[in-house]
């Protein structure tokens, strides 16, 4: 993995509760709350400033190439993914909360780990979908009978899978990171 193990270890205790909260609120309300997305982006902005300080690497600029410190490249992910998410939301492919969460979470994902994150996302989405549908149609539903996600047949609380994906990626990063 390309994510530095030390960075993943520093991010994990702050990101894990946010991922849990996002999964829970999306299951309960079918809504990823803006304050959770802001908190996630803030964790990277603040903790990342100390873990990946932008002043530690050299700044190289040329007429056709720009080399920025990892901290700034990771922050740039938020902008790129937010634009893509807005377009996907406008096309009706995903919810706005999902798009915003993906944008905030993208700062934590190193480009070299993109394929791995997609594999984790596919696995967690399948597992979350099966788990959600099984719970919905069994006695487990009685534990939380008022959840909005039970009532929506054609929609799935993607925050359940997105939160798990980021959490699993950072956990793997602490163990197998560079």
N, C-alpha and C positions, 0 to 999 in steps of 0.2 A: 504494500500500500504506500501511496505517496504522502498521505497526511502525516506530519510529524507526530510520533507517539506522545511526546510531551504536550503538544498543543491539544491533542484529542483528550488527554487526561485532564487538562485544565478546563476545557470546555464542558466535558461530560457532566459534572455535578450541577452545573448551572442550566444546561440544556435538557437534561433528563426530566426534571419536573415540568418544564414547559411542554415537552413532547407528550407527557402523560395528560396534562391539562387540555391540550389541543385534541387528543384522542377522545377524552372524556366528554368535553363540551360538544364535539362534533357528533358523537353518539347520542348525547342527550338532547341537543338542540338543533342538530344539522347546521351548525354555525361555528366557524373558526373565528374567534373574537380578535378584533384588531389589537387589543392590548397584549395578547399573547404573541402576535407577530412582531409588534414593536419590541417586546421584551426579548424575543429571540434575536432580532437584529442588533439590539443594544448589547446583548451578551457578547456577540462577536466584536462589535465596535469597541467595547471597553476591555474585555479580557484579551482580545486579539491584539490590542495596542501594546500590551505587556508581553504576550507570548510570541508575537511576530512583529516586533517593533519596526516601523517603516524606516527609521533612521539607521538600522543596523546593516542594511545592504546598500550597495552602491547604486546610484541612479545613473543609468546609461541612456542617453537619448541620441538618436540619429535621425537622418532625414526620412528613412523608411522603416525604422524599427524603434520600438520603445521597450525598455526593460524596466519594469517597476518592481518594487519590493513585494513579496508575497501578500502582505497585509492589504495593499492597495488592489492587487489583482483579485483577491478574494472579495473585497468590497465591490469591485466592478461586476462580479457575478450577480449581485443583487439587482443592479440596474438592468443588465441583459435579460435575466430571468423574469423580471417584473414586466418588461416590455412584451416578452413572449407570452407570459401569463395573461396580460391584458388582452392580447390578440386572441388567445384561446378562449378566454371568458366571453369576449364579444362574439365569437363564433358559436358559443353555447356548448363548448366541449368540456369546460370545467367551471366550477364555482369560483367566485371572486376570492373567497377565503383560502381556497386551495392554492390559487395562483399567488396570493400574497405570502402564504406559508412557504411555498416552494422557493419564492424569491429570497425570503429571509434565510431559509435553510441552505440555499446554494452557497452562501459565504463559507460554510463549514466544509464544503466538498471540494477536494482538490481535483483539478482537471484530469490528472492521471488515473483517478479512481472513478471516473464517470461510468465506465462499463460495469464496474462492481456495484456502484450505487443503483444502476438500472436493474441489475440482477436481484439485489436486495429488495428494491421496490416491487418488482414483479412477484417475488416470493411472498413478501408481506401483504401485498394486495390480495393475492389468492387466499392466503391464510386468513386475513381479516374478513374477506367476503364470506368464506365458508363458515368461519366462526360466528359472524354476525347473523347469517341466515339460519344456521343451526339453533342459535340462541333465540332467535325470533320465533321459531316454530316449535319450541320445546317449553318445558316448565321454567326454564331459566329466565324467560321473559317476565315472570312474576316478580323477580328481584327488582326490576326497574320498569314497572308497567307504563309509566308516563313518558318514556323516551320518544322523541319525535322520529328517530330513525326506524322505529318499529312500524310507523304508520306510512312511511314512504316506500312504496313497492318498487318504483323504477329508479330511485336514487339510492346512492350508497354513501355513507359518511367517510369520505376519502381521508379525512384527518386522522382516522384510526390507523390507516396504513402509512400515511406520510410521517406521522409522529414516530411510529415504530421503525420506519426506514432510517430516519436520522439517528435515532437512539442506537440501533444496531450498528450503523456505520461508525459512530463514534466509539462504541464499545470495542468493535473490531480494530479501530484505529489505535486504541490504547494498547492493544496486545500485539498487533502486527504492523503498526506504523513505522515509518522510516526513522 
